[in-house]
Amino acid sequence: MNEREKHRLIQYLESLAGENTLDRGALAKLRRALYDPLEAYPVILPYLPENVSEYELNLYALLAALFSINPHTAPDGNMGAHMRLAAGEQIEATERRFVNVLRANAEDLPVLLRQSVSYLRSKDVAVNWEQLRRDLLAWNHAERYVQKNWARSFWSFVPKTDEVEKK
């Protein structure tokens, strides 16, 4: 995804943790937003339209706070793919955590995503922040297509090496 396709807020967040810069002060302020979304407002509001709904504003505050936990950006993938990558051979333990996120309603997402993003950081797995932004905005869609896409990415078929060698 090129830079012009990314939301302005995502571009700004990624600039806080660029190759040659790491704005620890801004990231610390955003970490406080994990417990009080108002803490993120001075950072995020300049990058949001004036008519943003309260739901979206809280979602963007959550996104910024999550970024502060793991300020590393993946060029592609969704949370299902990221969690699968982090799981490695320990799929069962990660699967339980991931299923809880898939079942979550919007009100439960802050805690569950904080745990998931922390887990990804502990496994050195970056996050596609633009995709997560889009997915969170569509989380409550009646068809639950975000959850289905994440599930497909997490449980997609990966052939074992001996199966590949037999072909």
PyMOL commands that set and color helices and strands:
alter all, ss='L'
color gray80, all
select helices_A, chain A and resi 3-5+8-16+24-32+37-47+54-69+79-87+91-103+106-122+129-137+145-155+161-166
alter helices_A, ss='H'
color red, helices_A
deselect
rebuild
show_as cartoon
